[in-house]
């Protein structure tokens, strides 16, 4: 029986990186609106694991169980008026922009709603 030569470092790293790259490619890109106003605390994945998010206790927006319990109206109110450490965005963003953010937050749910 013939033995295979050991994998090179490059081949091994390609095997390890490829699945992560594929997962990243599956995730939808975040809008500029989300990046500019939400990602600093919640992160582009919505998990709230950014440095600022950890300081402020940012909610994990990707939590599907939490999302299932929250209405769009409640999210709109929280974004507009602020909540706990989250600032109010009602004087910065239009009602239409806030509704677009709610739609985008809904896409973060894991498992999907």
N, C-alpha and C positions, 0 to 999 in steps of 0.2 A: 504494500500500500504506500502510495506516495504522499508525503506530507506537504501541506501548503506552507509557503514562506510566511513569516509573521507580517502583519499589516504594518505599513509604514506609519509614521506619525501623521503624515498628511492624509492618508486614507482613513485612519482612525478618526481624525478630527472631522473629516467630511461626513463620516457616518453619524457622529454625534451632533454636528451642527445642522445637518439637513432636516431632521424632524422639527427642530426649533424654528428654522426658517420657514418651513411649510406651515406651522401653526401661526406664525406672524403674518404670513401671506393670507391666511384665512380670515384674520381679524379685519373688520372694516376700518378704513382710515377715519380718524376723527375729523370733524369739521373744524374750520378755523375758529368758529364761534366757541366751540367746546374747548379747543386748545387755548384760546385767549382768556377764557373766563372760568373754566372748571378744572383743567388738567393740572394746574399748579398744586392743588390740594388733592384732587381725586385721582390724578394720573390719567394717561390716555386709555388705560384699561378699566378705569373707574373703581379700582380696588382701594384707593385712598392710602396707598403705601408710599407716597412721596415723602420727602423730609418735612415739608410744610403740612401735609396731610396727617402725618403721625403726630406732629406738635398740636394740631387742632382737633384731633380725633375725627377726621373726615370719614363719613359713612362710606361703606363699600357699596357702590352703586351697582355692582355686578351681581349682588346677592339676589338670586331669583325669588327666594322665599320672602325677603323683605319687599321686593318690588310687587309681588302678588298681593301684598296687604296695603299698598299705597295707591290711592287714586291719582289720576293725572291732575285733578284740581288741587290735591294736597301738595303735589310736587310744584305746581305753578305757584302756590302760596308760599312755599318754602324758598323758592328761588327769588320771588318778588320781594318778600318781606325779610328774608333771612331766617336762620334758625340756629340756636345755640351759638357756636363759633362761626357759622357760615354767614358771610355778609349779605345784606339785601342788594339785589341786582335790579330792582324795579325802577330806579332812577337812571340806570346805565343802559339797560336793555329794553327794547320795545316788547309789548305783549306778544307779538308774532315771533320774535327771537326766543323768548322764554318758552313758547309752545314748541318751537323747533328743538330746543335743548331737551325738553321732556321727551319728545319722540326719539331723540338720540340716546338719552339715558335708557329708554326702554330696550334699545338694541344691545345694551350691555348685559342684560339679564342672563345669568347662567344658573340653572338651565333656562333656555329661552322660554318666554311666556307664551 
